Amino acid sequence: VKSSDTGTYTCTATNEAGADRFDISVTVRYRPYFLTNLPEKIEVVRGRRIYLDCSVIGLPQPDIIWLKDGEALSLRNRRRILFENGTLRIDDVEPADAGRYMCRAENVLGMTEIK
């Protein structure tokens, strides 16, 4: 079964007494997977803005969590913004932002991470 199998299927039965049909809608759900990789190394000038892309798809839509050095990244910091598509933006980059970043995507069917 593939995600392209999603659609409406029709069963039709016919005999000498007549015909009948039944439609059923099928949605193929799947665990998250990444469409891109994170670069091995990024260098940015202090005070600049950086974007970290986490392009992931899944059905149902996965939740995205960013981690830095193995810990969940707080988005309460006004310099960090998580966009709906999973991209993390860090404004006014400072030395404390240096570290190993990881994107984690999870839905009811599974979880995957990219470093």
DOLO-829226 format. One record per atom (N, C-alpha, C): residue number from 1; residue in one letter; chain; atom name; y, x, z. Coordinates in Angstrom, 3 decimals. Layout:
N
{NUM; "a"; "A"; "CA"; {Y; X; Z}}
...
***
This chain:
115
{1; "v"; "A"; "N"; {-1.178; 0.851; 0.000}}
{1; "v"; "A"; "CA"; {0.000; 0.000; 0.000}}
{1; "v"; "A"; "C"; {1.237; 0.893; 0.000}}
{2; "k"; "A"; "N"; {2.182; 0.589; -0.872}}
{2; "k"; "A"; "CA"; {3.418; 1.361; -0.987}}
{2; "k"; "A"; "C"; {4.601; 0.424; -0.778}}
{3; "s"; "A"; "N"; {5.765; 1.005; -0.471}}
{3; "s"; "A"; "CA"; {6.952; 0.177; -0.278}}
{3; "s"; "A"; "C"; {7.303; -0.597; -1.541}}
{4; "s"; "A"; "N"; {6.929; -0.067; -2.707}}
{4; "s"; "A"; "CA"; {7.199; -0.778; -3.962}}
{4; "s"; "A"; "C"; {6.333; -2.025; -4.118}}
{5; "d"; "A"; "N"; {5.344; -2.202; -3.240}}
{5; "d"; "A"; "CA"; {4.514; -3.409; -3.271}}
{5; "d"; "A"; "C"; {5.209; -4.602; -2.614}}
{6; "t"; "A"; "N"; {6.371; -4.384; -2.008}}
{6; "t"; "A"; "CA"; {7.147; -5.476; -1.417}}
{6; "t"; "A"; "C"; {7.537; -6.465; -2.507}}
{7; "g"; "A"; "N"; {7.407; -7.752; -2.210}}
{7; "g"; "A"; "CA"; {7.800; -8.766; -3.187}}
{7; "g"; "A"; "C"; {7.171; -10.102; -2.883}}
{8; "t"; "A"; "N"; {7.315; -11.040; -3.800}}
{8; "t"; "A"; "CA"; {6.738; -12.371; -3.673}}
{8; "t"; "A"; "C"; {5.518; -12.451; -4.576}}
{9; "y"; "A"; "N"; {4.419; -12.863; -3.980}}
{9; "y"; "A"; "CA"; {3.165; -13.003; -4.705}}
{9; "y"; "A"; "C"; {2.823; -14.487; -4.808}}
{10; "t"; "A"; "N"; {2.230; -14.877; -5.928}}
{10; "t"; "A"; "CA"; {1.883; -16.268; -6.176}}
{10; "t"; "A"; "C"; {0.388; -16.381; -6.451}}
{11; "c"; "A"; "N"; {-0.231; -17.332; -5.767}}
{11; "c"; "A"; "CA"; {-1.634; -17.656; -6.009}}
{11; "c"; "A"; "C"; {-1.659; -19.039; -6.654}}
{12; "t"; "A"; "N"; {-2.292; -19.135; -7.808}}
{12; "t"; "A"; "CA"; {-2.380; -20.409; -8.517}}
{12; "t"; "A"; "C"; {-3.844; -20.785; -8.683}}
{13; "a"; "A"; "N"; {-4.165; -22.021; -8.316}}
{13; "a"; "A"; "CA"; {-5.529; -22.541; -8.485}}
{13; "a"; "A"; "C"; {-5.472; -23.751; -9.415}}
{14; "t"; "A"; "N"; {-6.372; -23.777; -10.380}}
{14; "t"; "A"; "CA"; {-6.402; -24.865; -11.352}}
{14; "t"; "A"; "C"; {-7.847; -25.324; -11.559}}
{15; "n"; "A"; "N"; {-8.024; -26.632; -11.602}}
{15; "n"; "A"; "CA"; {-9.319; -27.206; -11.999}}
{15; "n"; "A"; "C"; {-9.051; -28.520; -12.715}}
{16; "e"; "A"; "N"; {-10.117; -29.274; -13.026}}
{16; "e"; "A"; "CA"; {-9.929; -30.524; -13.782}}
{16; "e"; "A"; "C"; {-9.126; -31.574; -13.025}}
{17; "a"; "A"; "N"; {-8.995; -31.421; -11.691}}
{17; "a"; "A"; "CA"; {-8.231; -32.384; -10.895}}
{17; "a"; "A"; "C"; {-6.740; -32.041; -10.847}}
{18; "g"; "A"; "N"; {-6.392; -30.853; -11.309}}
{18; "g"; "A"; "CA"; {-4.985; -30.479; -11.279}}
{18; "g"; "A"; "C"; {-4.783; -29.015; -10.924}}
{19; "a"; "A"; "N"; {-3.591; -28.698; -10.464}}
{19; "a"; "A"; "CA"; {-3.243; -27.315; -10.134}}
{19; "a"; "A"; "C"; {-2.391; -27.292; -8.873}}
{20; "d"; "A"; "N"; {-2.453; -26.194; -8.215}}
{20; "d"; "A"; "CA"; {-1.615; -25.990; -7.035}}
{20; "d"; "A"; "C"; {-1.267; -24.503; -6.980}}
{21; "r"; "A"; "N"; {-0.166; -24.222; -6.343}}
{21; "r"; "A"; "CA"; {0.241; -22.827; -6.201}}
{21; "r"; "A"; "C"; {0.798; -22.577; -4.821}}
{22; "f"; "A"; "N"; {0.715; -21.330; -4.422}}
{22; "f"; "A"; "CA"; {1.192; -20.921; -3.106}}
{22; "f"; "A"; "C"; {1.908; -19.587; -3.275}}
{23; "d"; "A"; "N"; {3.138; -19.505; -2.778}}
{23; "d"; "A"; "CA"; {3.920; -18.270; -2.815}}
{23; "d"; "A"; "C"; {3.934; -17.633; -1.439}}
{24; "i"; "A"; "N"; {3.821; -16.325; -1.407}}
{24; "i"; "A"; "CA"; {3.921; -15.606; -0.137}}
{24; "i"; "A"; "C"; {4.793; -14.369; -0.344}}
{25; "s"; "A"; "N"; {5.676; -14.153; 0.610}}
{25; "s"; "A"; "CA"; {6.557; -12.993; 0.576}}
{25; "s"; "A"; "C"; {5.933; -11.873; 1.402}}
{26; "v"; "A"; "N"; {5.827; -10.680; 0.815}}
{26; "v"; "A"; "CA"; {5.233; -9.525; 1.477}}
{26; "v"; "A"; "C"; {6.296; -8.444; 1.626}}
{27; "t"; "A"; "N"; {6.461; -7.963; 2.854}}
{27; "t"; "A"; "CA"; {7.367; -6.854; 3.129}}
{27; "t"; "A"; "C"; {6.541; -5.707; 3.682}}
{28; "v"; "A"; "N"; {6.609; -4.566; 3.010}}
{28; "v"; "A"; "CA"; {5.881; -3.386; 3.458}}
{28; "v"; "A"; "C"; {6.800; -2.583; 4.380}}
{29; "r"; "A"; "N"; {6.385; -2.454; 5.628}}
{29; "r"; "A"; "CA"; {7.154; -1.677; 6.600}}
{29; "r"; "A"; "C"; {6.593; -0.264; 6.643}}
{30; "y"; "A"; "N"; {7.464; 0.715; 6.953}}
{30; "y"; "A"; "CA"; {7.005; 2.096; 6.971}}
{30; "y"; "A"; "C"; {7.799; 2.919; 7.969}}
{31; "r"; "A"; "N"; {7.134; 3.960; 8.466}}
{31; "r"; "A"; "CA"; {7.751; 4.843; 9.448}}
{31; "r"; "A"; "C"; {8.878; 5.633; 8.796}}
{32; "p"; "A"; "N"; {9.820; 6.132; 9.586}}
{32; "p"; "A"; "CA"; {10.946; 6.877; 9.023}}
{32; "p"; "A"; "C"; {10.503; 8.171; 8.346}}
{33; "y"; "A"; "N"; {11.244; 8.532; 7.310}}
{33; "y"; "A"; "CA"; {11.076; 9.856; 6.718}}
{33; "y"; "A"; "C"; {12.422; 10.329; 6.182}}
{34; "f"; "A"; "N"; {12.568; 11.652; 6.143}}
{34; "f"; "A"; "CA"; {13.835; 12.265; 5.774}}
{34; "f"; "A"; "C"; {13.931; 12.468; 4.271}}
{35; "l"; "A"; "N"; {15.133; 12.260; 3.751}}
{35; "l"; "A"; "CA"; {15.399; 12.465; 2.332}}
{35; "l"; "A"; "C"; {15.954; 13.860; 2.065}}
{36; "t"; "A"; "N"; {16.506; 14.493; 3.091}}
{36; "t"; "A"; "CA"; {17.081; 15.832; 2.955}}
{36; "t"; "A"; "C"; {16.692; 16.678; 4.163}}
{37; "n"; "A"; "N"; {16.916; 17.962; 4.061}}
{37; "n"; "A"; "CA"; {16.695; 18.893; 5.168}}
{37; "n"; "A"; "C"; {18.033; 19.372; 5.711}}
{38; "l"; "A"; "N"; {18.030; 19.787; 6.964}}
{38; "l"; "A"; "CA"; {19.214; 20.421; 7.537}}
{38; "l"; "A"; "C"; {19.212; 21.887; 7.123}}
{39; "p"; "A"; "N"; {20.377; 22.459; 6.875}}
{39; "p"; "A"; "CA"; {20.416; 23.891; 6.554}}
{39; "p"; "A"; "C"; {19.958; 24.724; 7.747}}
{40; "e"; "A"; "N"; {19.397; 25.896; 7.458}}
{40; "e"; "A"; "CA"; {18.945; 26.799; 8.520}}
{40; "e"; "A"; "C"; {20.096; 27.266; 9.398}}
{41; "k"; "A"; "N"; {21.229; 27.550; 8.770}}
{41; "k"; "A"; "CA"; {22.361; 28.092; 9.514}}
{41; "k"; "A"; "C"; {23.658; 27.573; 8.901}}
{42; "i"; "A"; "N"; {24.582; 27.209; 9.762}}
{42; "i"; "A"; "CA"; {25.912; 26.765; 9.329}}
{42; "i"; "A"; "C"; {26.933; 27.568; 10.125}}
{43; "e"; "A"; "N"; {27.906; 28.088; 9.431}}
{43; "e"; "A"; "CA"; {29.004; 28.769; 10.105}}
{43; "e"; "A"; "C"; {30.274; 27.981; 9.832}}
{44; "v"; "A"; "N"; {31.048; 27.788; 10.866}}
{44; "v"; "A"; "CA"; {32.284; 27.019; 10.739}}
{44; "v"; "A"; "C"; {33.381; 27.707; 11.548}}
{45; "v"; "A"; "N"; {34.589; 27.607; 11.074}}
{45; "v"; "A"; "CA"; {35.735; 28.206; 11.750}}
{45; "v"; "A"; "C"; {36.145; 27.311; 12.919}}
{46; "r"; "A"; "N"; {36.430; 27.936; 14.042}}
{46; "r"; "A"; "CA"; {36.883; 27.200; 15.229}}
{46; "r"; "A"; "C"; {38.058; 26.300; 14.859}}
{47; "g"; "A"; "N"; {38.025; 25.071; 15.372}}
{47; "g"; "A"; "CA"; {39.108; 24.119; 15.128}}
{47; "g"; "A"; "C"; {38.901; 23.246; 13.890}}
{48; "r"; "A"; "N"; {37.902; 23.569; 13.070}}
{48; "r"; "A"; "CA"; {37.631; 22.787; 11.860}}
{48; "r"; "A"; "C"; {36.693; 21.631; 12.147}}
{49; "r"; "A"; "N"; {36.393; 20.876; 11.132}}
{49; "r"; "A"; "CA"; {35.493; 19.721; 11.207}}
{49; "r"; "A"; "C"; {34.197; 20.082; 10.469}}
{50; "i"; "A"; "N"; {33.081; 19.586; 10.996}}
{50; "i"; "A"; "CA"; {31.785; 19.820; 10.362}}
{50; "i"; "A"; "C"; {31.005; 18.505; 10.274}}
{51; "y"; "A"; "N"; {30.229; 18.383; 9.209}}
{51; "y"; "A"; "CA"; {29.356; 17.223; 9.014}}
{51; "y"; "A"; "C"; {27.910; 17.710; 8.978}}
{52; "l"; "A"; "N"; {27.041; 17.073; 9.763}}
{52; "l"; "A"; "CA"; {25.608; 17.338; 9.727}}
{52; "l"; "A"; "C"; {24.933; 16.069; 9.210}}
{53; "d"; "A"; "N"; {24.260; 16.192; 8.081}}
{53; "d"; "A"; "CA"; {23.676; 15.032; 7.410}}
{53; "d"; "A"; "C"; {22.246; 14.800; 7.873}}
{54; "c"; "A"; "N"; {21.933; 13.545; 8.168}}
{54; "c"; "A"; "CA"; {20.587; 13.149; 8.564}}
{54; "c"; "A"; "C"; {20.202; 11.944; 7.704}}
{55; "s"; "A"; "N"; {19.846; 12.220; 6.461}}
{55; "s"; "A"; "CA"; {19.486; 11.143; 5.535}}
{55; "s"; "A"; "C"; {18.033; 10.748; 5.761}}
{56; "v"; "A"; "N"; {17.844; 9.558; 6.289}}
{56; "v"; "A"; "CA"; {16.508; 9.083; 6.643}}
{56; "v"; "A"; "C"; {16.390; 7.609; 6.273}}
{57; "i"; "A"; "N"; {15.191; 7.213; 5.878}}
{57; "i"; "A"; "CA"; {14.950; 5.795; 5.629}}
{57; "i"; "A"; "C"; {13.659; 5.380; 6.319}}
{58; "g"; "A"; "N"; {13.529; 4.103; 6.546}}
{58; "g"; "A"; "CA"; {12.351; 3.503; 7.153}}
{58; "g"; "A"; "C"; {12.578; 2.012; 7.248}}
{59; "l"; "A"; "N"; {11.509; 1.275; 7.441}}
{59; "l"; "A"; "CA"; {11.624; -0.180; 7.585}}
{59; "l"; "A"; "C"; {10.699; -0.611; 8.704}}
{60; "p"; "A"; "N"; {11.215; -1.140; 9.803}}
{60; "p"; "A"; "CA"; {12.625; -1.464; 10.009}}
{60; "p"; "A"; "C"; {13.498; -0.214; 10.097}}
{61; "q"; "A"; "N"; {14.804; -0.426; 9.916}}
{61; "q"; "A"; "CA"; {15.786; 0.654; 9.940}}
{61; "q"; "A"; "C"; {15.608; 1.484; 11.204}}
{62; "p"; "A"; "N"; {15.445; 2.800; 11.075}}
{62; "p"; "A"; "CA"; {15.233; 3.620; 12.268}}
{62; "p"; "A"; "C"; {16.511; 3.856; 13.072}}
{63; "d"; "A"; "N"; {16.327; 4.043; 14.373}}
{63; "d"; "A"; "CA"; {17.407; 4.485; 15.246}}
{63; "d"; "A"; "C"; {17.503; 5.997; 15.115}}
{64; "i"; "A"; "N"; {18.716; 6.522; 15.136}}
{64; "i"; "A"; "CA"; {18.926; 7.955; 14.974}}
{64; "i"; "A"; "C"; {19.546; 8.528; 16.234}}
{65; "i"; "A"; "N"; {18.965; 9.630; 16.690}}
{65; "i"; "A"; "CA"; {19.464; 10.342; 17.859}}
{65; "i"; "A"; "C"; {19.620; 11.809; 17.460}}
{66; "w"; "A"; "N"; {20.748; 12.392; 17.793}}
{66; "w"; "A"; "CA"; {20.967; 13.820; 17.569}}
{66; "w"; "A"; "C"; {20.732; 14.551; 18.877}}
{67; "l"; "A"; "N"; {20.089; 15.708; 18.791}}
{67; "l"; "A"; "CA"; {19.848; 16.561; 19.946}}
{67; "l"; "A"; "C"; {20.472; 17.926; 19.695}}
{68; "k"; "A"; "N"; {20.932; 18.544; 20.747}}
{68; "k"; "A"; "CA"; {21.457; 19.918; 20.683}}
{68; "k"; "A"; "C"; {20.710; 20.723; 21.725}}
{69; "d"; "A"; "N"; {20.051; 21.775; 21.274}}
{69; "d"; "A"; "CA"; {19.254; 22.630; 22.160}}
{69; "d"; "A"; "C"; {18.252; 21.809; 22.972}}
{70; "g"; "A"; "N"; {17.655; 20.800; 22.328}}
{70; "g"; "A"; "CA"; {16.604; 19.997; 22.946}}
{70; "g"; "A"; "C"; {17.070; 18.845; 23.810}}
{71; "e"; "A"; "N"; {18.370; 18.684; 24.003}}
{71; "e"; "A"; "CA"; {18.918; 17.615; 24.841}}
{71; "e"; "A"; "C"; {19.664; 16.605; 23.975}}
{72; "a"; "A"; "N"; {19.538; 15.327; 24.334}}
{72; "a"; "A"; "CA"; {20.260; 14.282; 23.594}}
{72; "a"; "A"; "C"; {21.753; 14.588; 23.614}}
{73; "l"; "A"; "N"; {22.359; 14.506; 22.453}}
{73; "l"; "A"; "CA"; {23.778; 14.827; 22.304}}
{73; "l"; "A"; "C"; {24.621; 13.628; 22.724}}
{74; "s"; "A"; "N"; {25.517; 13.841; 23.652}}
{74; "s"; "A"; "CA"; {26.403; 12.764; 24.098}}
{74; "s"; "A"; "C"; {27.430; 12.463; 23.012}}
{75; "l"; "A"; "N"; {27.555; 11.202; 22.685}}
{75; "l"; "A"; "CA"; {28.556; 10.778; 21.706}}
{75; "l"; "A"; "C"; {29.791; 10.213; 22.397}}
{76; "r"; "A"; "N"; {29.837; 10.357; 23.704}}
{76; "r"; "A"; "CA"; {31.021; 9.906; 24.451}}
{76; "r"; "A"; "C"; {32.182; 10.856; 24.239}}
{77; "n"; "A"; "N"; {31.857; 12.052; 23.807}}
{77; "n"; "A"; "CA"; {32.877; 13.041; 23.486}}
{77; "n"; "A"; "C"; {33.622; 12.553; 22.244}}
{78; "r"; "A"; "N"; {34.912; 12.412; 22.309}}
{78; "r"; "A"; "CA"; {35.700; 11.844; 21.208}}
{78; "r"; "A"; "C"; {35.676; 12.716; 19.955}}
{79; "r"; "A"; "N"; {35.234; 13.970; 20.093}}
{79; "r"; "A"; "CA"; {35.161; 14.851; 18.932}}
{79; "r"; "A"; "C"; {33.901; 14.632; 18.106}}
{80; "r"; "A"; "N"; {32.932; 13.886; 18.645}}
{80; "r"; "A"; "CA"; {31.656; 13.656; 17.965}}
{80; "r"; "A"; "C"; {31.562; 12.196; 17.518}}
{81; "i"; "A"; "N"; {31.249; 12.020; 16.246}}
{81; "i"; "A"; "CA"; {31.124; 10.665; 15.696}}
{81; "i"; "A"; "C"; {29.813; 10.584; 14.936}}
{82; "l"; "A"; "N"; {29.012; 9.555; 15.233}}
{82; "l"; "A"; "CA"; {27.776; 9.301; 14.508}}
{82; "l"; "A"; "C"; {28.016; 8.136; 13.558}}
{83; "f"; "A"; "N"; {27.885; 8.400; 12.275}}
{83; "f"; "A"; "CA"; {28.067; 7.358; 11.273}}
{83; "f"; "A"; "C"; {26.784; 6.549; 11.116}}
{84; "e"; "A"; "N"; {26.915; 5.347; 10.578}}
{84; "e"; "A"; "CA"; {25.783; 4.442; 10.407}}
{84; "e"; "A"; "C"; {24.664; 5.062; 9.562}}
{85; "n"; "A"; "N"; {25.022; 5.940; 8.626}}
{85; "n"; "A"; "CA"; {24.010; 6.565; 7.764}}
{85; "n"; "A"; "C"; {23.313; 7.754; 8.429}}
{86; "g"; "A"; "N"; {23.653; 8.063; 9.694}}
{86; "g"; "A"; "CA"; {23.010; 9.143; 10.430}}
{86; "g"; "A"; "C"; {23.780; 10.445; 10.445}}
{87; "t"; "A"; "N"; {24.828; 10.548; 9.657}}
{87; "t"; "A"; "CA"; {25.623; 11.771; 9.619}}
{87; "t"; "A"; "C"; {26.386; 11.944; 10.934}}
{88; "l"; "A"; "N"; {26.338; 13.164; 11.462}}
{88; "l"; "A"; "CA"; {27.076; 13.515; 12.675}}
{88; "l"; "A"; "C"; {28.302; 14.323; 12.269}}
{89; "r"; "A"; "N"; {29.474; 13.886; 12.730}}
{89; "r"; "A"; "CA"; {30.708; 14.628; 12.486}}
{89; "r"; "A"; "C"; {31.189; 15.190; 13.808}}
{90; "i"; "A"; "N"; {31.528; 16.473; 13.786}}
{90; "i"; "A"; "CA"; {32.104; 17.119; 14.967}}
{90; "i"; "A"; "C"; {33.483; 17.614; 14.575}}
{91; "d"; "A"; "N"; {34.509; 17.102; 15.248}}
{91; "d"; "A"; "CA"; {35.887; 17.500; 14.994}}
{91; "d"; "A"; "C"; {36.274; 18.645; 15.920}}
{92; "d"; "A"; "N"; {37.252; 19.436; 15.469}}
{92; "d"; "A"; "CA"; {37.826; 20.499; 16.293}}
{92; "d"; "A"; "C"; {36.720; 21.354; 16.932}}
{93; "v"; "A"; "N"; {35.858; 21.916; 16.092}}
{93; "v"; "A"; "CA"; {34.705; 22.690; 16.548}}
{93; "v"; "A"; "C"; {35.140; 23.832; 17.466}}
{94; "e"; "A"; "N"; {34.373; 24.023; 18.534}}
{94; "e"; "A"; "CA"; {34.646; 25.090; 19.495}}
{94; "e"; "A"; "C"; {33.343; 25.833; 19.796}}
{95; "p"; "A"; "N"; {33.413; 27.002; 20.419}}
{95; "p"; "A"; "CA"; {32.205; 27.798; 20.678}}
{95; "p"; "A"; "C"; {31.113; 27.024; 21.429}}
{96; "a"; "A"; "N"; {31.472; 26.112; 22.297}}
{96; "a"; "A"; "CA"; {30.478; 25.338; 23.049}}
{96; "a"; "A"; "C"; {29.633; 24.443; 22.142}}
{97; "d"; "A"; "N"; {30.087; 24.217; 20.900}}
{97; "d"; "A"; "CA"; {29.327; 23.390; 19.956}}
{97; "d"; "A"; "C"; {28.194; 24.167; 19.291}}
{98; "a"; "A"; "N"; {28.171; 25.489; 19.448}}
{98; "a"; "A"; "CA"; {27.120; 26.304; 18.843}}
{98; "a"; "A"; "C"; {25.776; 25.955; 19.471}}
{99; "g"; "A"; "N"; {24.729; 25.956; 18.672}}
{99; "g"; "A"; "CA"; {23.389; 25.677; 19.189}}
{99; "g"; "A"; "C"; {22.465; 25.210; 18.091}}
{100; "r"; "A"; "N"; {21.280; 24.787; 18.487}}
{100; "r"; "A"; "CA"; {20.248; 24.302; 17.571}}
{100; "r"; "A"; "C"; {20.287; 22.774; 17.571}}
{101; "y"; "A"; "N"; {20.647; 22.197; 16.430}}
{101; "y"; "A"; "CA"; {20.758; 20.745; 16.309}}
{101; "y"; "A"; "C"; {19.507; 20.168; 15.664}}
{102; "m"; "A"; "N"; {19.122; 18.968; 16.114}}
{102; "m"; "A"; "CA"; {17.959; 18.286; 15.584}}
{102; "m"; "A"; "C"; {18.278; 16.802; 15.457}}
{103; "c"; "A"; "N"; {17.832; 16.215; 14.366}}
{103; "c"; "A"; "CA"; {17.992; 14.776; 14.153}}
{103; "c"; "A"; "C"; {16.633; 14.118; 14.367}}
{104; "r"; "A"; "N"; {16.607; 13.073; 15.183}}
{104; "r"; "A"; "CA"; {15.376; 12.336; 15.463}}
{104; "r"; "A"; "C"; {15.564; 10.895; 14.970}}
{105; "a"; "A"; "N"; {14.602; 10.415; 14.199}}
{105; "a"; "A"; "CA"; {14.639; 9.044; 13.693}}
{105; "a"; "A"; "C"; {13.388; 8.322; 14.176}}
{106; "e"; "A"; "N"; {13.580; 7.083; 14.661}}
{106; "e"; "A"; "CA"; {12.456; 6.357; 15.242}}
{106; "e"; "A"; "C"; {12.575; 4.865; 14.952}}
{107; "n"; "A"; "N"; {11.438; 4.272; 14.594}}
{107; "n"; "A"; "CA"; {11.332; 2.813; 14.542}}
{107; "n"; "A"; "C"; {9.996; 2.431; 15.182}}
{108; "v"; "A"; "N"; {9.626; 1.163; 15.140}}
{108; "v"; "A"; "CA"; {8.412; 0.716; 15.831}}
{108; "v"; "A"; "C"; {7.141; 1.319; 15.226}}
{109; "l"; "A"; "N"; {7.240; 1.899; 14.039}}
{109; "l"; "A"; "CA"; {6.061; 2.456; 13.373}}
{109; "l"; "A"; "C"; {5.897; 3.959; 13.559}}
{110; "g"; "A"; "N"; {6.923; 4.610; 14.108}}
{110; "g"; "A"; "CA"; {6.777; 6.039; 14.330}}
{110; "g"; "A"; "C"; {8.101; 6.757; 14.524}}
{111; "m"; "A"; "N"; {7.975; 8.069; 14.719}}
{111; "m"; "A"; "CA"; {9.138; 8.914; 14.970}}
{111; "m"; "A"; "C"; {8.963; 10.198; 14.181}}
{112; "t"; "A"; "N"; {10.086; 10.744; 13.717}}
{112; "t"; "A"; "CA"; {10.080; 12.025; 13.037}}
{112; "t"; "A"; "C"; {11.352; 12.781; 13.387}}
{113; "e"; "A"; "N"; {11.280; 14.105; 13.300}}
{113; "e"; "A"; "CA"; {12.424; 14.949; 13.657}}
{113; "e"; "A"; "C"; {12.641; 15.979; 12.547}}
{114; "i"; "A"; "N"; {13.888; 16.381; 12.431}}
{114; "i"; "A"; "CA"; {14.240; 17.456; 11.490}}
{114; "i"; "A"; "C"; {15.180; 18.407; 12.207}}
{115; "k"; "A"; "N"; {14.926; 19.706; 12.047}}
{115; "k"; "A"; "CA"; {15.740; 20.733; 12.725}}
{115; "k"; "A"; "C"; {16.581; 21.442; 11.701}}
***
